Structures are given as structure tokens and as C-alpha cells.
Amino acid sequence: MPEITFIGVIKAEHVGGYTLKILFNNGMARLYGFSKEFSKGICSKLKDIDYFLNFKLDPFSIDWNNEIGFAPEYLLENGQPVIS
């Protein structure tokens, strides 16, 4: 039986505006701009830059005050690749 691998966020850092550089447990990194999420219900809270900057990592992804979180797979698939 093949090993099941779960994607998880292991590091996130603010790089400017509403964008985070996200490192995943598979070694991939993405830039994700969260401003495109502002129109989606509770995600409008992310417009407040102080709220946005108060993100934490939970065991799998990025979390804002136990209110807002994104599936790590979504962030990986929709983020922009980081070019070294």
C-alpha cells in the first residue's frame, strides 16, 4: 500500500501588502496574495492589515484567530511559485 502524504504549511512570512511566502512540507514554496479573498464572507476581515498580520500556523496551515483558515492544498495550487 502506498504511503499517504499530507500537504502542510511549515512556515509563512509576510513579504508585503497582503502577500505571504508559504513553505510547504513537500519543500515547495508559494507566494499567495490574500486580497483576492476579501469578497468571500468572513475573509473580509483580512482587509484589516493588523488582523491580517496576526496570522499563526496551526498543525497544517495558516490560521487567523481560529476564524479563518485555508486548506494547504488550495494555497499550494493557487499560489505563485517562488523563483529563487
Secondary structure, 3 states (H helix, E strand, C coil): CCCCCCCCEEEEEEEECCEEEEEECCCCEEEEEHHHHCCCHHHHHHHCHHHHCCCEECCCCEEECCCEECCHHHHHHHCEECCC
